[in-house]
Amino acid sequence: MFKLAMYQVDAFTSELFRGNPAAVVPLDDWLPDATLQAIAAENNLSETAFIVKPPTALAPPHAGASAHAPLHWGLRWFTPACEVNLCGHATLAAAWVITHKLQPHLREVAFDTASGVLRVVRGLEFLTMDFPADPPVPAAVPDALVDALGVHIVEYWTGTTMNLARLESRKAVEAALPVGTLDCLEERNLIITAEDDDYDFVSRMFGPFAGIAEDPVTGSAHCLLAPFWAARLRKTTLNGWQASQRGGAVLCELVGERVKLSGTCVEFLSGTICVPS
């Protein structure tokens, strides 16, 4: 039996018990996948982020890279049921732990991930992540989805790993209540969204196939939401509100084929966990 440090951070919020909680576990090197999955299942949060500090996680030098470029940390994300290729709130939480706990002198963190190199910059108020945009394309609305959500779907779009349904209003987004199964999604996450008066848009995200009935605040969903709403609202800087029970704000900026997502974090706990040898 050995012990590991672990932090639990509420991401995309400045208030405890709001936003999206993520666990962050720093490692000296990767543990077996089965152990990582078991820790995530035990935490039973939508995501557990595992980070491996440099130089173990240091990527090969990039052509033309600055000598002062940040060292690359390794980063992987696990839900209670599986590993995923991209998670926004757990990336924000991991960057917060590094820049506030492990190496508070840092103002920029680079992560090597399954989705490429992801960079996070620490500002005076926000952490800003640089993610690949995922502009969705139009698709036919599955008839079964209308029955499952219980609300009218205005239009339906699909991205790389998520589908997006635009609803009539914020009231419709908040009223939607999936019942039964979402088998019609073919094991893809579902975003529902609408334009809003207080924010540029509101959204909710359901990920039953990843073991997440409803995710409180989903950074990766905004890789679709930002380009989707930027085209409709004719603006590249947008304020999003994820209208889950916990709720959380995501500031979005569309920059070419990238999306900058900004938010804040609050620490809930820090301690140690016990892992079998």
C-alpha positions in Angstrom: 0.0 0.0 0.0 1.3 3.5 -0.8 -0.2 7.0 -0.6 -0.8 9.7 -3.2 -1.7 13.3 -2.8 -5.1 14.3 -4.1 -6.9 17.6 -4.5 -10.6 18.2 -5.2 -11.4 21.5 -6.9 -14.7 23.1 -7.9 -14.0 24.4 -11.5 -15.7 27.2 -13.4 -16.9 28.9 -10.2 -15.8 31.2 -7.5 -18.1 29.6 -4.9 -17.8 26.3 -3.1 -20.4 23.7 -4.0 -21.0 25.3 -7.4 -19.3 24.6 -10.7 -18.0 21.2 -11.5 -15.9 19.2 -9.0 -12.8 17.4 -10.3 -10.2 15.4 -8.5 -6.5 16.0 -9.4 -3.9 13.3 -8.5 -0.2 14.3 -9.1 2.0 11.3 -10.1 5.8 10.8 -10.6 5.0 8.4 -13.4 1.9 6.7 -14.9 0.3 3.9 -12.9 -1.4 1.0 -14.6 -4.6 2.0 -16.4 -6.6 -0.4 -14.2 -5.4 1.5 -11.1 -6.2 4.9 -12.6 -9.7 3.7 -13.5 -10.2 2.2 -10.0 -9.2 5.5 -8.4 -11.6 7.5 -10.6 -14.4 5.0 -9.9 -13.7 5.3 -6.2 -13.8 9.1 -6.4 -17.2 8.9 -8.3 -16.8 12.4 -9.7 -17.4 13.2 -13.3 -13.7 13.4 -13.9 -10.4 12.6 -12.1 -7.4 14.2 -13.7 -4.0 12.5 -13.3 -0.9 14.7 -13.9 2.7 13.6 -14.3 5.2 16.3 -13.7 8.3 17.1 -15.8 10.8 15.8 -16.8 9.0 12.4 -17.0 6.2 14.0 -19.0 8.4 16.3 -21.0 7.6 16.1 -24.7 10.2 16.2 -27.5 11.2 19.8 -28.3 8.9 21.5 -30.9 10.6 23.1 -33.9 11.2 26.7 -33.2 10.1 26.4 -29.6 11.3 29.1 -27.2 13.9 28.1 -24.6 11.6 29.6 -22.0 8.5 27.6 -23.1 6.8 25.8 -20.2 7.7 22.2 -19.5 5.0 19.8 -20.5 3.1 17.9 -17.9 1.3 14.7 -18.7 -2.4 14.8 -18.3 -5.1 12.1 -18.6 -8.8 12.2 -17.6 -11.0 9.4 -16.3 -14.7 9.3 -15.6 -16.0 6.6 -13.1 -16.5 4.4 -16.2 -13.8 5.2 -18.8 -10.9 7.3 -20.0 -11.9 10.3 -22.2 -9.9 12.2 -24.8 -10.7 15.7 -23.6 -12.1 17.3 -20.4 -12.2 21.0 -19.8 -13.1 21.4 -16.2 -10.6 18.8 -15.0 -7.9 20.5 -17.1 -8.8 23.8 -15.5 -8.6 22.1 -12.1 -5.2 20.5 -12.9 -3.8 23.8 -14.0 -5.1 25.4 -10.8 -3.4 22.8 -8.6 -0.1 23.3 -10.4 -0.2 27.1 -10.4 -1.5 27.4 -6.8 -0.2 24.4 -5.0 2.7 22.6 -6.7 4.5 25.4 -8.6 2.8 28.7 -7.7 5.5 30.7 -9.6 4.2 29.4 -12.9 2.0 31.6 -15.1 1.6 29.1 -17.9 1.2 25.3 -18.0 1.4 23.0 -21.0 -0.1 19.5 -21.0 0.6 16.6 -23.3 -2.8 14.9 -23.8 -4.7 12.6 -26.1 -6.0 15.8 -27.7 -2.6 17.3 -28.3 -0.8 20.0 -26.4 -3.1 22.0 -24.3 -1.9 25.3 -22.7 -3.4 27.1 -19.7 -2.4 30.7 -18.8 -2.9 32.1 -15.3 -4.2 35.6 -15.3 -5.0 38.0 -12.4 -8.6 36.6 -12.1 -9.0 33.7 -14.6 -7.2 30.6 -15.9 -7.5 30.5 -19.7 -7.3 27.3 -21.6 -6.5 27.0 -25.3 -8.5 24.1 -26.8 -9.2 23.0 -30.4 -12.6 24.2 -31.7 -15.1 21.5 -32.8 -17.5 23.3 -35.1 -20.6 21.0 -35.4 -22.4 20.2 -38.6 -26.1 19.8 -39.2 -27.8 16.5 -38.7 -31.3 15.0 -38.7 -33.1 15.0 -35.3 -33.5 11.4 -34.0 -37.3 11.0 -33.3 -36.5 9.1 -30.1 -34.5 12.0 -28.7 -37.6 14.3 -28.8 -39.5 11.8 -26.7 -36.5 11.3 -24.3 -36.0 15.0 -23.7 -39.7 16.0 -23.6 -39.1 19.3 -25.3 -39.1 20.6 -28.9 -35.8 20.6 -30.7 -35.3 23.5 -33.1 -32.2 22.2 -34.8 -29.7 19.4 -34.4 -26.0 19.3 -35.0 -23.2 16.9 -34.5 -19.5 17.3 -33.5 -16.6 14.9 -33.0 -17.8 13.3 -29.8 -20.9 15.2 -28.9 -24.3 16.1 -30.4 -25.9 19.5 -30.0 -29.6 20.3 -29.9 -30.8 23.9 -30.0 -33.9 24.5 -28.0 -36.4 27.4 -28.1 -35.4 29.1 -24.8 -33.6 28.9 -21.6 -36.8 27.8 -20.0 -36.9 24.8 -22.3 -33.2 24.0 -21.5 -33.9 24.0 -17.8 -37.1 22.0 -18.2 -35.6 19.2 -20.3 -35.5 15.9 -18.4 -34.2 12.9 -20.2 -36.2 9.8 -19.3 -35.5 6.2 -20.2 -32.4 5.7 -22.3 -30.6 7.9 -24.8 -29.6 5.0 -27.0 -30.4 7.1 -30.1 -27.2 9.1 -29.4 -25.1 6.1 -30.4 -22.8 6.5 -27.3 -22.2 10.2 -27.8 -22.7 13.0 -25.3 -25.6 15.4 -25.8 -25.5 19.2 -25.4 -28.8 21.1 -25.2 -28.5 24.9 -25.6 -30.5 28.1 -26.2 -29.8 31.8 -26.6 -30.3 33.8 -23.4 -30.9 37.4 -22.2 -28.5 37.3 -19.2 -25.7 35.3 -21.0 -25.1 34.9 -24.7 -26.2 31.3 -24.3 -27.1 28.6 -21.8 -26.5 24.9 -22.0 -26.7 21.5 -20.3 -24.7 18.3 -21.1 -25.6 14.7 -20.6 -23.0 11.9 -20.9 -24.7 8.6 -19.8 -22.3 6.5 -21.9 -19.4 7.9 -20.0 -21.1 7.3 -16.6 -22.2 10.9 -16.3 -26.0 11.4 -16.1 -25.6 15.2 -16.3 -22.3 17.0 -16.1 -22.4 20.2 -13.9 -20.1 22.3 -16.2 -18.4 21.0 -19.3 -15.5 22.8 -20.8 -15.1 20.5 -23.8 -18.8 21.1 -24.7 -17.9 24.7 -25.3 -15.5 23.7 -28.1 -18.8 23.1 -30.0 -20.9 25.8 -28.3 -18.4 28.6 -29.0 -18.2 28.2 -32.8 -21.9 27.4 -32.9 -23.1 30.5 -31.2 -20.3 32.7 -32.6 -21.8 32.1 -36.1 -25.3 33.0 -35.0 -24.6 35.9 -32.8 -21.8 37.3 -35.0 -19.3 37.8 -32.2 -16.2 35.9 -31.1 -16.3 36.6 -27.4 -19.2 34.9 -25.6 -20.4 34.4 -22.0 -21.9 30.9 -21.4 -23.8 29.6 -18.5 -24.2 25.8 -17.9 -27.6 25.6 -16.3 -27.1 22.4 -14.2 -28.2 22.2 -10.6 -24.7 23.4 -9.5 -24.3 25.8 -12.4 -21.1 27.5 -13.7 -19.9 30.2 -16.0 -17.5 29.7 -19.0 -16.0 32.7 -20.9 -15.4 31.8 -24.5 -13.3 33.4 -27.2 -13.1 31.9 -30.7 -9.7 32.4 -32.3 -9.5 30.8 -35.7 -9.6 27.0 -35.2 -9.0 27.3 -31.4 -11.3 28.2 -28.5 -10.0 30.0 -25.4 -12.1 29.0 -22.3 -11.7 31.0 -19.1 -12.9 30.3 -15.6 -12.0 30.2 -11.9 -11.6 27.5 -9.4 -12.1 26.9 -5.6 -10.4 24.3 -3.5 -12.6 21.9 -1.6 -10.1 19.5 -0.1 -6.6 18.3 -0.2 -5.3 15.1 1.4 -3.9 11.6 0.6 -5.4 8.5 -0.9 -4.2 4.9 -0.3 -3.5 2.7 -3.3 -2.6 -1.0 -3.4 1.0 -1.7 -4.3 
